[in-house]
């Protein structure tokens, strides 16, 4: 007799599940991105349901938790909610999300929802607060580069990058940001006479180089960081570039589109347990990826 999906146990994932996670993503038409799964399964906590027929994972979800800053509540980002096509519309997604909500306790939550997942998240108590647009293409550098000083990050910059990230995001993401030098192909910073005013990373996927996170004091600084990171790719300069920009940054979105990036997808930013995200959105341009917030 076939095993009922409703009784299959939910377990914590390990790095040993990385290939199964990538297989499941591919099953749903996503890129495998094993590099990203490695980061998510070490910086975050993965939950999964094994396929009853031994075909890898039937469903998966990752939650990345961040510490409080300045007396705040902390925050956790939910991402990579995936259910195998053969088990779709059988309640696995709701069951896994309900489990994650229970595990999170009273910690505020956020996620970036596709149109497909948004109805479920609303039913579970998430509310819309904004959106993110993914853009993809071959970036054409402007004839006149923004007049902001940028340079490759040095090892000694990491504590300052962490402090800047905590100030802008409103939560302590040290365990995630500390992994950036090993995860990213390039990590760059922007500075003025007072010190660092922004940072950004570019990292590889099978289809493109991804720019994120992108934290900057203003639009010009964000543009300068994008230009410097793309220029630093050298032999990979011709590869497509992808980034995910908060739709409130209309000027930056218009600028990247003028320089070769085209709209690829939109997601809705949603929260649970808080009215809005902490921190300063005006300096938060792009996430590391949509799964980590």
N, C-alpha and C positions, 0 to 999 in steps of 0.2 A: 504493500500500500504506500503511495507517495507520501512523503513527509509534509505536513501542513506548514506553510511559510510562517504562520502566526506563532508557532512554537519554537522556531529556530532561535538559538541563543544569539545574543549580541555580544561580541567580544572586542577587546582592545586589540588594535593592530600593532605590528612591529615592522621594523625595516625588512623583515623576511617576507612581508606581504607586498612589498613595493611592486613587483612584477604583476601580481594579481590586480593591484590598483590600476596600474597602467593598462592592463588588458581590459578592465571594466570601462575605463575612460574611452578606449578605442572602440569598444562595443557600442558605446553611445555616440560615436561620431566625433569624439574629441581627440586631439593629439595626445600621444602617449606621455610625453613630457616627464620621463623618469627622473630627470634632474630635479624638477619641482617636487615630485612626490617624495624624494629623499629629504628635502628640506621640511616639507609638511609633516612627515612622520617622525622627525626628530625635534623640531621646534614646537609641534603641536601634538594632539592626541587623536589618533584615528580610531573610529569605531566601525565594525563591519559585521555582516551576516554572511556566513558561508553558504555557497550554493548547495542545496540538498543532494544534488547529483555529483558533487565533487568537481564542479566546473569552475573553480576559483571562487570569487566573491559574488554574492547576489546583490549586495548593496554596501555602500560605504559612505562615510562622512568624516570630516576632520574639524576639530575645534582647537583654536589657538588662543591661549589665555594670556592676558597681560595684567601686570600689577597696577595697583592704584598709584596715583601721583597727587601730592598735595591734599591728602585727605579724601580723595575720590573713592569710587567703588570698584575700580578695576573694570575690565571689559574682556569679553571673549568673542572672537570672530569665528563664524561657522562657514565652512566652504566644502567644495567637492562632494556635494550631496548627489550621489549617483545610484541608480537602480538598473540592473541589467535589463536589456530590452525584453528578454524572455520572461521576466518577472514584473514587468511594468503594470501599473494600475491594479496591484494586488495588496496595497496597504503597507508595503515595506518602507517607503519613504516616510510616511506618517509615523510608523512605529519607531524608526530610527531617530527621527527628529524629536519625538516625545521622550525617548531615552536620553538624548543629548540635553534637552531642557531640564530633565530631572537631575542629570549629572551636574549641570551648571549651578544648580541651587538658585540662589538669589543674584548671581552675577549678571549684570546687564549683557545683552548679546547684540551682535550686528551681523548682517550678511548682505551680499549682493545677489539679488534674485533675478532669474530669467522670467519671462512672461509665463513659462510653463510651471515654474515652481511658486510663483507669487501667490496664487489662490490658497495653497496649502499653508504657506507661512502666515498669511492673514488670519486663517482659521485658528492658527496656533498662538495668535496674539501679537504678531509682529506688525509694525506700522511703517508706512512709507515716509521717508524724510528727504529723499533726493534721488540722484541718479548718476551713473557713470557711463561714458561713451568710450568704447574701444575703437581705436583707429589703427590702421595697418597699411603699409606700403613702403616704397623706397623714398627715404627722406632726402630732399634736395636742400642742401645748406644755403642759407641766404647769402646774397652778395656781400652784405655788410653784417658782420656778426654783432650780436648784442655787446655793449661795452661794459661787461661785468667780468671780473677776474675769476677764472676757473683754473683748476689744476687737478691732477690725480691725487686721490686721498693717500696719506701716509699712515703708517701704523700708529703714530702718535695722535692722529686725528680722531681715532675711534671714540675715546671718552667724550670729546666735544660733540661728535655726531650723535651719540646716545643722548646727551643732554638736550641738544636741539630737537631731536625726535620726540623726546618726552615732553618738552615744552609745547610743541606744535600738536602732537597727537593727544596730549592730556592723559596718557597712561605710560607705564614703564614697559618698553618692549626690548629691554636689554638682551634677552636671550635670543631674540630674532635678529636684531641689528648686528650683534656680535658675530653672527654667521655670514653676514654679507661679504666680507673680504674673500672667503673661501667659495661662496656660492656664485658670486657675480664674476663676469669677465672683466669689468671695469667698475671702479667706485670713484666718483668724482665729487669735488666740493667747490663751492663758490665762496668768496670772501671779500670783505672790504676792510677798511682800516681798523675796524673794531673787532674783526674776527670772522668766523664762519657764519654765513647767512643762508646757506642751502647745501643740500647734498643730493646725490642721485646715483643709481646703479643701473647697469645694463647687463642682462644675463641671457643665456642661449636657450632656445627651444628648437625642435626640428624644423619649424616653419619660419621662424623669425628671431631677431634679437628683441628682447622686451626691456623697455625702460621703466623702471619702478624699483623702489619707491622714488618719488620726486617731491622733495620738500624744499621750498624756496621762499625768500622774503617777499618777492613780487613776481609779476609776469615776466619781466625782462631777465631776472635771474633764472627763472624756470627755462626760458628759451635758451639762455647761454649754456646751461647744464645739458640740455638736449643736444645742442650743436657740438659741444665738446665731447660728449660720450659717443655720438655717431662718428665724429672725426677720428676718435681713438680706435675704432674697430679695424682700421688698416685693411688687410686683405679681405675682410668680411664686410667692407663698406657697401658692397652691392646687395647684401642680403636685406630682405624686408625688415622693417622696424615696426614694433607694436607697442602701444601704451594705452593706459586706461585712465581717462581724465575726468575729474568731477565736472559735471555739466554746468556748474555755476561759473567755471573759468572759461567763459565764452570767448574771450580774446585769445587765449592760448589754443583753444580748439580750432578757431578760425585760422590761426597762424600755422598750425601743423598741417591743416588741410591745404592751405595755400602752398605748402612745401612738400606735397606728395603723399601724405597719409590720407586714407579714405575711411569713412565710417564702416565699421564691421559688425558692431553689435551694441546694444544698450542693455543695461541692467538697472534695477531699482534698488537703491540703498534702503535697508529696513533695519529697525531696531526693536528690541524687546526689553522691557523693564526700565527704560529711560526715554525721555522725550526727544533727545537728539544726541549726537556723538559729542564726546568731550573734545577739548582742544580748540585750535584756531583753524577753521576750514580755509581761510583766505591764504594760508601758507601750505596747505596740504593739497598738492596738485594731482598726484597719482599714487596708488597703493603699490606695494611690492608685487602683489597679484590679488585677484579678486577673492581668493580663498582666505587670505590673511587679513584683509581689511586695510 
